[in-house]
Amino acid sequence: MHQALKRIMDIVIAIILTIIFSPIFIIIPILIWLESGPPVLYSHKRIGKDQKTFWLYKFRTMIKDADDVLYKQDKKLLKKFIKDDWKLENDPRITKLGRMLRNLTIDEFPQLYNVFRGEMSIVGPRAYIPREIKAQTERYQQTKTWMKTIFSVKPGITGPWQTSGRNIISFDKRTKMDLNYAKHNNILWDIFIILKTPQAMLSKW
């Protein structure tokens, strides 16, 4: 019953958000194209419910071939990326427009497509990167046993970590929040997180 109700809520909210923000889905791709050309979308493989992988979509906020720059060309940047818990505070690959989109979390809007496809929910744990999980669970050994529970629910566009500090939270603390959500998720908690999300979106602006 809970899953059926959550799915209905996902679809209804996704439709409403798509209608409300429809101008963004027209304007932002044009701005990205003018700044740095195609592609305007970025797709990345993530781990979803029951550990099934899927392609997550975002507006492109980095230079083209940003993953190749990080993993194949700039070893110094990769070392810093891994040392700093798989994030870069001042990532040189981010474009000027991309930084604004990230600060307002507008880059996440294409994930509504993932919601319509049933790969994600509006609210849920973070959609983890496969190679991040492998590396970080070795670094934070206690998190290994949490993954099965975390992956028992769909990842979300927003969630407990996204509304409680985002990138400044370390991997182990982030996964503990996701674990708690997966164990105790309910519609009222989802609604609370949704209402808290706009403030979190504007907090970096």
Residue pairs with C-beta under 8 A, 6 or more apart in sequence:
2 186
2 187
5 187
6 121
6 187
6 190
7 118
9 122
9 187
9 190
10 115
10 121
10 122
11 115
11 116
13 122
13 194
14 112
14 115
14 116
14 122
17 109
17 112
18 25
18 112
21 109
24 106
24 109
25 109
25 110
28 40
28 59
28 101
28 106
28 109
29 40
29 41
29 59
31 97
32 40
32 59
32 60
32 97
33 40
35 95
35 96
35 97
36 60
36 63
36 64
36 95
36 97
37 64
39 60
39 64
40 59
40 60
41 57
41 58
41 59
41 60
41 110
42 57
42 58
42 59
42 60
42 61
42 62
43 55
43 56
43 57
43 58
44 55
44 56
44 58
44 129
45 53
45 54
45 55
45 56
45 129
45 130
46 53
46 54
46 55
46 56
46 127
46 128
46 129
46 130
46 155
47 53
47 127
47 128
47 129
47 130
47 133
47 151
47 155
48 54
48 119
48 120
48 127
48 151
48 154
48 155
49 151
49 152
49 153
49 154
49 155
50 151
50 152
51 147
51 151
53 130
54 114
54 117
54 119
56 111
56 114
56 119
56 120
56 127
57 110
57 111
57 113
57 114
58 107
58 108
58 110
58 111
59 101
59 106
59 107
59 109
59 110
60 98
61 94
61 95
61 97
61 98
61 99
61 101
61 102
61 107
62 91
62 93
62 94
62 95
62 98
63 69
63 93
63 95
66 93
69 77
69 93
70 77
70 78
70 81
70 93
71 78
77 88
77 92
80 88
81 87
81 88
82 135
85 136
85 170
85 171
86 129
86 132
86 135
86 136
86 171
87 167
89 167
94 102
98 107
100 106
101 107
102 204
103 204
103 205
104 201
104 202
104 204
104 205
105 200
105 201
108 157
111 120
111 157
112 157
114 120
114 157
115 121
115 122
115 157
118 154
119 154
120 127
120 154
120 155
120 156
120 157
121 153
121 154
121 155
121 156
121 157
122 156
122 157
122 158
122 190
122 194
123 156
123 157
123 158
123 159
123 185
123 189
123 190
123 193
123 194
124 153
124 154
124 155
124 156
124 157
124 159
124 181
124 185
125 150
125 153
125 155
125 156
125 159
125 160
125 161
125 178
125 181
125 182
126 155
126 156
126 159
126 161
126 162
126 174
126 178
127 155
127 156
128 155
132 171
133 147
136 143
136 171
137 143
137 144
137 147
139 171
140 171
140 172
140 175
142 172
143 171
143 172
143 175
143 176
146 175
146 176
146 178
146 179
147 175
149 179
149 182
149 183
150 175
150 178
150 179
150 182
152 182
153 181
153 182
153 185
156 162
158 193
158 194
158 197
158 200
159 177
159 178
159 181
159 193
160 177
160 178
160 180
160 181
160 193
161 169
161 174
161 177
161 178
162 197
162 200
163 193
163 196
163 197
163 199
163 200
164 177
164 200
166 200
166 204
169 177
181 189
